[in-house]
Amino acid sequence: MPPTVQQERQAHAGQAARRCRAFLLGGFAALLLLPGPLWLAVRGGLDTANHENRALAPFPLGESAPALQEWPAAFDAWLGDHAPFRNQCMSLNARVNWALGSLDSSDVLLGKERWLFLRDVSDSSSLLDYQGLTAYSPGELAACRDSLVALQAALAARGSRLAVLLAPAKEGVYSRYMPEFIPVVSRPTKVQALAEYLCAETDLPVLWPQQALREAAQSRQVYYKYDTHWNEAGAYLAASELLRMLGQPAVPFGQAVFEADVAARAPADLANVSGAWALCVDDVYYTAELPRGVCTLAEGGGNITRWQGGGEGGLLLIRDSFGEALAPFLTADFAWGLALHGSALPPGALLDELDALPAFPEVVVLEVAERFSGNLAQQAGLLLPWAKGAG
């Protein structure tokens, strides 16, 4: 019997479904297989730079090979960091979201007037801190106090002074650009409470310049728009305040004239992490003619820097990333300075640098960013044996 009309329709539908499946499978296979050869052919003319402030995942073989059960995750991390056209896809995604007034990032928050802020990520609780939803316990405050007081006493026995600088996070200084859906819940923040506690319980010079930075930000930019850090103006404000507390000379912040350096591109770590490096190019790098030390040596990717100033004695700065911009200003009126990234250097390497100092420093500055303030007691404890045993 000849096929009925219905059977013919079903046959045609089946053929169409098979062709559709074949097309989809072919397209999926092409998406998997073609980018590799195409990437090899054109990558020489494309952006392949690592815009993120981190090392990309290595291929999990040789020295970087993990245990067998961890290999799939390690391979997935490598593939995600080295996939063909990765930068182009990230940039395109950022452009689409930017045009829609949003930002697709688990690490970066888009604020008002396109200011970028750090979200709560693995190594910080920036937003919770800003909202006042975190706090140090009485025991944690006392432990920090005791560590600093012990270090202060050991340094004083060597004729040296200790000072503490707590670098405010951008969220609190530029709260006017924070989204409305991130409300302030409680005050003081845990770091403000820590600063107030240390000032009340010790005679340490403790600088928490958030209010000064907030006031200065009304008339000039003191943090980068697309970066987590303060700019040269913000760093100098903090440095000059700390030098004043130490009785060292410094040009008053209000007298410093900061000008835009059109040849320099402002740092933009938040833009880079979120794939928006090609969009966030309108920020300005400011500089000023101010007294500063001269860097005579930089090692370990800048984690170890030596400085020469125009005064007497020496200054030791134990810092994190916020301290990089402080070092030249703090060392301007000392004969020598040493700045060590306390979070990036292994404890042994840090102590080796201290043991190799030609003389004991006149001033020791501990600088920690707000989101890393929990490291303060640990840093003080690490320095204590060196301070007691230095000869």
C-alpha positions in Angstrom: 0.0 0.0 0.0 1.3 3.5 -0.8 2.0 5.7 2.2 -0.7 7.8 3.5 -0.4 11.6 3.6 0.1 11.4 7.4 2.9 8.9 7.0 4.6 11.1 4.4 4.4 14.1 6.7 5.8 12.0 9.6 8.7 10.9 7.3 9.4 14.4 6.2 9.3 15.6 9.9 11.7 12.8 10.9 14.1 13.7 8.1 13.9 17.4 9.1 14.6 16.5 12.8 17.6 14.4 11.8 19.0 17.2 9.7 18.5 19.6 12.6 20.3 17.3 15.0 23.1 16.8 12.5 23.4 20.6 12.1 23.5 21.1 15.8 26.0 18.4 16.4 28.2 19.8 13.6 27.9 23.3 15.0 28.8 22.1 18.4 31.8 20.1 17.1 32.9 23.2 15.1 32.7 25.3 18.3 34.9 22.8 20.1 37.4 22.1 17.3 37.8 25.2 15.1 38.8 27.9 17.7 42.1 26.1 18.4 43.4 26.1 14.8 41.9 29.6 14.1 43.6 30.9 17.3 47.0 29.6 16.2 46.5 31.4 12.9 45.5 34.8 14.2 46.7 35.1 17.8 49.8 37.1 16.7 47.6 40.1 16.0 45.3 39.8 19.0 45.4 40.9 22.6 46.9 38.0 24.6 48.1 40.0 27.7 47.3 38.9 31.2 45.3 41.9 32.4 44.5 40.3 35.8 46.5 40.9 38.9 47.3 37.2 39.4 49.3 34.4 37.8 47.3 32.3 35.4 46.8 28.6 36.1 49.7 26.5 34.8 49.1 23.3 32.8 48.9 20.5 35.4 52.0 18.5 34.4 55.5 18.4 35.7 56.1 20.5 38.9 52.6 21.8 38.8 50.9 18.4 38.5 48.4 17.8 41.3 47.2 14.6 42.8 45.2 12.4 40.4 41.8 13.2 42.0 42.6 16.9 41.7 43.7 16.8 38.1 40.3 17.5 36.4 39.8 20.7 38.5 43.4 21.8 37.7 42.9 21.2 34.0 39.6 23.0 34.1 41.3 26.0 35.7 44.1 25.9 33.1 41.6 25.7 30.2 39.6 28.6 31.6 42.7 30.8 31.9 44.2 29.9 28.5 41.1 29.2 26.2 41.4 30.6 22.7 40.0 34.1 22.3 39.6 34.4 26.1 40.4 38.1 26.3 38.2 38.9 23.3 35.2 37.0 24.9 35.7 38.7 28.2 36.0 42.1 26.6 32.9 41.5 24.5 30.9 40.4 27.5 32.0 43.4 29.4 31.0 45.7 26.6 27.5 44.2 26.4 27.0 44.5 30.1 28.5 48.0 30.2 26.1 49.2 27.6 23.2 47.8 29.7 24.5 49.6 32.8 25.7 46.5 34.6 28.8 44.4 35.2 29.0 40.6 35.0 31.5 39.9 37.7 31.6 38.0 41.0 34.5 40.0 42.2 33.7 43.6 41.2 30.7 45.8 42.0 29.5 48.6 39.7 28.8 51.7 41.6 27.3 55.1 40.7 28.9 57.0 37.9 30.6 53.8 36.9 32.9 53.7 39.9 34.1 50.2 40.6 34.4 48.5 44.0 35.6 45.2 45.4 33.0 42.7 46.3 33.3 40.2 49.2 35.9 37.7 47.7 38.0 34.9 49.1 40.5 37.2 50.8 38.3 40.0 52.0 34.8 41.0 53.2 34.9 44.5 51.8 31.2 45.0 51.5 30.3 43.5 54.8 33.0 45.7 56.4 31.6 48.8 54.7 28.1 47.9 55.9 29.3 47.5 59.5 28.3 43.8 59.6 31.7 42.6 60.8 33.4 43.2 64.1 36.5 42.1 66.1 35.8 40.3 69.4 37.1 41.8 72.7 39.7 39.0 72.7 40.9 39.8 69.2 41.2 43.5 70.0 43.2 42.6 73.2 45.5 40.2 71.3 46.2 42.9 68.7 46.9 45.4 71.4 49.2 43.1 73.3 51.2 42.1 70.2 51.8 45.8 69.2 52.7 46.8 72.8 55.2 44.0 73.0 56.8 45.0 69.7 56.7 48.7 70.7 58.6 47.9 73.9 61.2 45.8 72.1 61.8 48.5 69.6 62.0 51.2 72.2 64.8 49.2 73.9 66.7 49.6 70.7 66.0 53.3 70.4 63.3 52.8 67.7 59.7 53.9 67.4 56.7 52.0 66.1 53.8 53.5 64.2 50.7 51.9 62.7 48.8 52.9 59.6 45.4 51.4 58.8 44.7 52.2 55.1 41.0 52.8 54.5 39.2 50.9 51.9 37.8 52.7 48.9 34.2 51.8 49.8 34.2 54.0 52.9 36.0 56.9 51.4 33.8 57.1 48.3 30.6 55.9 49.9 28.7 58.4 47.8 29.3 56.2 44.8 28.2 53.0 46.5 24.9 51.5 45.1 21.8 52.1 47.2 21.3 48.3 47.6 24.5 48.1 49.7 23.3 50.1 52.8 25.3 51.1 55.8 23.8 49.1 58.7 26.0 49.9 61.6 28.9 52.1 62.7 31.7 52.2 63.6 33.2 49.7 61.3 35.5 47.0 62.7 38.6 48.8 61.6 37.5 52.1 63.0 36.7 50.4 66.3 40.2 48.8 66.2 41.8 52.2 65.7 39.8 53.8 68.5 40.6 50.9 70.8 44.4 51.1 70.1 44.4 54.8 70.6 42.6 54.5 73.9 44.5 51.5 75.2 48.1 52.4 74.1 50.3 55.4 73.4 51.1 54.1 69.9 50.9 56.5 67.0 47.9 54.9 65.1 46.7 56.6 61.9 43.2 55.8 60.5 42.8 58.6 57.9 39.4 57.8 56.6 37.7 61.1 57.6 40.6 63.1 56.2 40.5 61.2 52.9 36.7 61.6 52.7 37.1 65.4 53.2 39.9 65.6 50.7 37.8 63.6 48.2 35.3 66.4 48.0 37.8 68.6 46.2 40.2 66.2 44.5 40.4 62.5 43.6 42.3 60.5 46.2 41.5 56.9 45.0 41.5 55.4 41.5 38.1 55.1 39.9 38.7 51.6 38.6 41.3 50.3 41.1 41.1 49.3 44.7 44.0 51.6 45.8 44.5 55.2 46.6 46.2 57.4 44.0 49.3 59.6 44.6 47.2 62.3 46.3 45.6 59.8 48.7 48.9 58.1 49.5 50.5 61.5 50.2 47.7 62.6 52.5 48.2 59.4 54.6 52.0 59.7 54.5 52.1 63.4 55.5 49.7 62.7 58.4 51.9 59.9 59.6 55.1 61.9 59.3 53.5 64.7 61.3 52.6 62.2 64.0 56.2 61.1 64.1 57.5 64.7 64.2 59.1 64.4 60.7 58.9 67.3 58.2 56.3 67.0 55.4 54.7 69.5 53.0 51.1 70.0 54.3 48.6 68.1 52.1 46.7 71.3 51.4 49.8 72.9 49.9 50.6 70.0 47.5 49.6 70.6 43.9 48.7 67.5 42.0 48.6 67.5 38.3 47.4 65.0 35.7 50.1 63.0 33.9 48.6 62.5 30.5 51.4 60.1 29.5 50.6 57.6 32.3 47.7 55.3 32.5 46.0 55.0 35.9 46.0 51.6 37.5 42.7 49.6 37.0 42.9 46.3 38.8 39.1 46.1 39.2 38.5 46.8 35.5 41.0 44.2 34.6 39.5 41.5 36.8 36.0 42.2 35.4 37.1 42.2 31.7 36.5 45.9 31.3 40.1 46.9 30.7 39.3 48.4 27.3 36.4 50.4 28.6 37.8 51.9 31.8 40.4 54.3 30.3 39.1 57.7 31.4 40.7 57.7 34.9 43.6 60.1 35.5 47.0 59.5 37.0 48.0 62.4 39.3 51.5 63.3 40.4 53.1 66.2 42.3 56.5 67.7 42.9 57.0 66.6 46.5 60.0 65.4 48.6 60.5 61.7 48.2 63.1 59.0 48.6 65.0 57.5 45.7 64.5 53.8 45.1 68.0 52.3 44.9 67.0 48.6 44.6 63.9 46.7 43.8 63.8 42.9 44.1 61.3 40.1 44.3 58.8 41.7 41.9 58.9 44.9 43.9 58.2 43.2 47.2 61.6 44.3 48.5 62.6 47.9 47.8 65.5 50.0 49.3 65.3 53.8 49.5 67.6 56.7 50.0 66.4 60.0 51.4 67.9 63.3 52.5 67.9 63.0 56.3 69.3 60.8 59.0 68.5 57.4 60.4 66.5 54.7 58.8 62.9 53.7 58.3 61.5 50.2 58.0 58.1 49.9 56.3 56.2 46.5 56.5 53.5 47.0 54.0 50.9 45.5 51.7 49.8 46.8 48.3 48.7 50.2 49.7 52.2 50.8 51.0 53.8 50.8 47.6 52.7 54.4 47.0 53.7 55.4 50.6 57.3 54.3 50.5 58.8 57.2 48.6 57.1 59.8 50.7 57.8 58.1 54.1 61.6 57.7 53.3 62.1 61.3 52.0 63.7 62.6 55.2 65.6 59.4 56.2 69.1 58.4 55.2 67.8 55.0 54.2 64.6 53.0 54.0 63.6 49.4 53.5 60.0 48.5 52.4 58.9 44.9 52.6 55.6 43.4 51.4 54.7 41.6 54.6 51.9 39.6 52.9 53.7 38.6 49.8 57.1 37.6 51.3 57.5 34.3 53.1 58.3 34.9 56.8 61.8 33.5 56.4 62.6 35.7 53.5 61.3 38.8 55.3 63.4 38.0 58.4 66.5 37.4 56.3 66.1 40.9 54.9 65.8 42.4 58.4 68.8 40.5 59.6 70.9 41.9 56.8 70.1 45.5 57.6 73.3 47.6 58.1 71.8 49.4 61.1 68.7 49.3 63.3 65.9 51.5 61.9 64.9 54.7 63.8 61.2 54.2 62.8 59.2 51.0 62.1 55.9 51.5 60.3 53.3 48.7 60.1 50.8 49.4 57.3 47.8 47.2 56.6 44.9 47.8 54.3 41.4 47.8 55.9 40.4 44.4 54.5 43.6 42.9 55.8 43.6 44.5 59.2 43.4 41.0 60.8 47.1 40.6 59.8 48.2 43.3 62.1 48.8 41.2 65.2 50.5 38.5 63.1 52.9 41.0 61.6 53.8 42.4 65.0 54.3 38.9 66.3 56.6 38.0 63.4 58.8 41.1 64.0 59.0 40.7 67.8 61.9 38.1 67.9 63.9 40.1 65.4 63.3 43.3 67.4 64.4 41.6 70.6 67.4 39.9 69.1 68.8 42.6 66.8 72.3 43.6 67.7 
